[in-house]
Amino acid sequence: MRAPSFTHDVIIIGQGLAGSVLSITLQQRGKRVVVFDAPLPGRASEVAAGLVNPVSLRRTVLTWRASEMLAIAGAFYRDLGLQYDQVFWHPMPLVAVFPTAQEAGIWQLRTKEADTGRFVRMDTVPHPALDALPQPYGRGIIDRCAWVDVSRLLAAHRHELRSSGGLREEQVKADDILRYEDGIAVREAVAPLLVHCAGPFAEVHGLVPVKGEGLTVRIPGLELDRIVHRGVFLLPMGNEVYRVGATFKWDDVWSGPSEEARHYLLDRTERLVEREVEVLDHWCGVRPASKDRRPLLGHTGPHEVVFNGLGSRGVALAPWCAQQLCAHLYDGKELDEEVRVGRFSG
Ligand SMILES: Cc1cc2nc3c(=O)[nH]c(=O)nc-3n(C[C@H](O)[C@H](O)[C@H](O)COP(=O)(O)OP(=O)(O)OC[C@H]3O[C@@H](n4cnc5c(N)ncnc54)[C@H](O)[C@@H]3O)c2cc1C
């Protein structure tokens, strides 16, 4: 059976980072988009700290396609800020306080490597606020980091979608999706394409939900102007307020904020700053990660596509993924093999 006449070019389910960045990218291509979104408990983007860091701090190696992601993400969020007359992209160096002499040694080695060495260096420049932190093994710095104000971005885009009639603040159930030979209908919206951007709520082969928690804290007397990491990150928000995060948990992911995580984060923060720390907020969400830590993109049906698997680096990955997907859908480009959604099925 053929679909009733098309009301839009694309229907999107989910207005987290994936759905927002994709709908913006589609609109920039002149596509008529409608987004269905309901604020489900556990959604990831609303709580994301928004860090963009090209170096994995666990092993001091570059993250997947770091330079490409960083360049595309920076341009995307800066341009979007101009479009919405707001600032979303905040460049800010990240300082890694070495927990052991061995980690300091590894970092030192990495500064001499051709690829990682372009991003990391030892940090020996005096800095009163940083110098006051305990650091018997010294510190390193990654200059080209940033943070994105994700919740502000989502709110700005939500406002834009609402004013143009492109937002349906409703939860979509499986029965609401009607499949036709030439397209898809979700309630009164009809389009040749439906993109599922449901984050951790999706059922996609290879998707692994990972719980994350963080705190917003006040640290009287500490005014840092850069992100600091030692076990946890400390992201300065101004006026002695910081976001601290984040935990990773693979079981019981939908159970909400836990005392255990709060205690862990507070303990790490107190050890990092050796000062009194006042907790203002405790946040929690579920990351839509994948088994191999690559995004999940592509067709799952003739008129259905998935955009998921943003994991713990959604801010850096989302603009690149949206570009890839649009080039695949509208310019006939092959999707990169590493991100194809079908790689885990069958
Ligand atoms: C604690 C924490 C800290 C993080 N920090 C960072 C960070 O510093 N840097 C970074 O890059 N990434 C970070 N992340 C990861 C980042 O948040 C995710 O990669 C990204 O937000 C995923 O976006 P998404 O759109 O796929 O999913 P989500 O943000 O979960 O969005 C999915 C949306 O779809 C809606 N939805 C789902 N199903 C339906 C339906 N059937 N009908 C209607 N609506 C539906 C949901 O309610 C939600 O609004 C963090 C995550 C967590 C949990």
The ligand as a Gaussian input file, in Angstrom:
#p B3LYP/6-31G(d) Opt

LIG

0 1
 C       26.662000      11.236000      32.943000
 C       27.015000      11.385000      31.496000
 C       28.032000      12.255000      31.131000
 C       28.380000      12.382000      29.782000
 N       29.386000      13.264000      29.452000
 C       29.729000      13.404000      28.159000
 C       30.752000      14.311000      27.790000
 O       31.335000      14.993000      28.633000
 N       31.095000      14.402000      26.468000
 C       30.456000      13.659000      25.518000
 O       30.789000      13.785000      24.332000
 N       29.460000      12.804000      25.826000
 C       29.091000      12.655000      27.124000
 N       28.108000      11.786000      27.458000
 C       27.529000      10.959000      26.392000
 C       26.448000      11.700000      25.616000
 O       25.535000      12.173000      26.539000
 C       25.791000      10.751000      24.608000
 O       26.727000      10.272000      23.695000
 C       24.700000      11.456000      23.790000
 O       24.029000      12.378000      24.566000
 C       23.722000      10.480000      23.205000
 O       22.717000      11.182000      22.531000
 P       21.452000      10.473000      21.916000
 O       20.678000      11.513000      21.210000
 O       21.869000       9.267000      21.142000
 O       20.623000       9.897000      23.170000
 P       19.695000      10.695000      24.213000
 O       20.319000      11.935000      24.627000
 O       19.288000       9.733000      25.273000
 O       18.430000      11.098000      23.355000
 C       17.387000      10.240000      23.002000
 C       16.097000      11.052000      23.034000
 O       15.049000      10.301000      22.443000
 C       13.918000      10.318000      23.300000
 N       13.156000       9.124000      22.976000
 C       13.591000       7.834000      22.999000
 N       12.626000       7.009000      22.585000
 C       11.563000       7.780000      22.265000
 C       10.255000       7.508000      21.752000
 N        9.861000       6.265000      21.490000
 N        9.409000       8.536000      21.544000
 C        9.795000       9.818000      21.813000
 N       11.000000      10.131000      22.292000
 C       11.889000       9.132000      22.505000
 C       14.536000      10.368000      24.694000
 O       13.661000      10.776000      25.705000
 C       15.668000      11.365000      24.462000
 O       15.183000      12.692000      24.549000
 C       27.707000      11.649000      28.782000
 C       26.660000      10.800000      29.160000
 C       26.318000      10.658000      30.488000
 C       25.171000       9.759000      30.849000

